[in-house]
Amino acid sequence: MLIKRNLLLFFRDKSNVFFSLFSVFIVIGLYVMFIGGIMEANLNNILGFTSGRVGVAVSSLMLGGLVAITSVSSCLGAIAISIRDREGPAKDFFTSPISRGKITYSYIIGSGGVGLVMTTAALALCLLYIVSRGGNMPTPTDMVLLAITTVLSVLCANAIVFCMASFAQTPNAFSAMGSVVSTLIGFLMGVYIPAGQLPEAVQWVIRVFPMSHAASMYRLILADGELGKLFEEAGAPQEALQEFREFFGVVFYYGGFESSFWLSAAWLAVSTVVFFGISLVFVSRRKG
């Protein structure tokens, strides 16, 4: 019942849903206005010819980051309910026979449910857009990989956001945290600016930030194959493709070691356990 209540509270509040997706709208606006055109022009220059498939590749790169952002922004909006409850309904919950653990888990599961619904919807819209631009529908194998990526992305985003919430004492404090996160995630996922254009120190932050790996997984599935075909068609050396993939956050390099889909998946899973562990320990020690 508590999980259902939290889901209904989120989806009934239209302003909450809107502002949860506000960062997504910003990305779409930036892409339509100038980022998309700049990226397409740069890729055409690198390839040495103009191809209609460039638009598909660039769209896939951008939309991969957008779907990952949706995981974070939707969980932020959903978990805010738990912060508001601390000043009212939650006090009644704690005097009821319901255990503190069940109340906590209801918020976590409710937030995860919201994140899964919103991220899946965003992914579906992105796939439709890619197909409308001439791209191919993902293969059954790709659909399985997209499902795995979506689940891990939402789980990790939910864990990070819940960890933030466990340290926020008031709605205003959590709102301030959310504003900072909403601003930073676009940079940390290489959406606003390609990762390769940022200082080396920031690039290392991106390489270890869990949700950057979610964006990388989406890009590997949606864009990597198309990029490979374009560079092969241009006769470009493999090194040029590797540099481009690293520059736009399709893969990450740690010295001479290249990340992969399954390495990123493992990092998301480990990060989920760590952040949930930290937050649950803190919540269990909190009084009242």
Beta strands, then each sheet from edge to edge (+ up, - down):
strand 1: 253-254
strand 2: 257-258
sheet 1: 1+ 2-
end
